[in-house]
Structures are given as structure tokens and as C-alpha cells.
């Protein structure tokens, strides 16, 4: 599942009516994806469209990675803090973590089956 920065249905609105789609980017001017105008409408900023175009197929390291489907190129906010741009990837999933996650997932399936 991609992070909230890459989804069109997750929003956070601050007291200035600036709209973000990730709590990590709150109060960061580069994280504002739009504003709520005086009529109550969402008015998107260019950042919104930039984020919606952020996909793993834009990053060479992701295209070669066998873990790609599980991470969707990593957390965009963490990639921003690490690389200085939202249009970058961040490898956060290791094969070890994936195996642990799958074991837990299967265990839960058997528990609630």
C-alpha cells in the first residue's frame, strides 16, 4: 500500500486551511498540496499533481527491485527529507522485513479463519 502522500483520498487541513496529505509534511511549505478557499472548495497546487505522478516506474532502482510491489518506492515524505525532493525513492523494505511481514500476515489469516 502506498503512503498517504500518493493517494487522492487522504487529507489533513491546518488552521490556515492549507491542505496536506501526509502528517509528516504538516507545516512544511513543500508539503502543501492545496488550500480550502472561502467557498469551501479544494484548490489544488502544482504539488498535488506532482505527487500524483510519483510512481515507482520513474525510479531506475525501483524497476530493478524484486520487492517493488510491497513498497511502492517507499515513503515520499521520508524520501523528501532524505533526498530533498518528493520525486525520489527511498528503499525501506528489506527482504528480511518482507518475510517477517508475510509470516505475520499468514499467522493472522489462520487465527481469524
Secondary structure, DSSP 8 states (H G I E B T S, - for coil): ---GGG-SS--EE-TT-EEES-GGGTT-GGG--EEE-TTS-EEE-HHHHHHHT--GGG-HHHHT-TTHHHHTTS-HHHHHHHHS-SSS------HHHHHHHHHHHHHHHHHT-
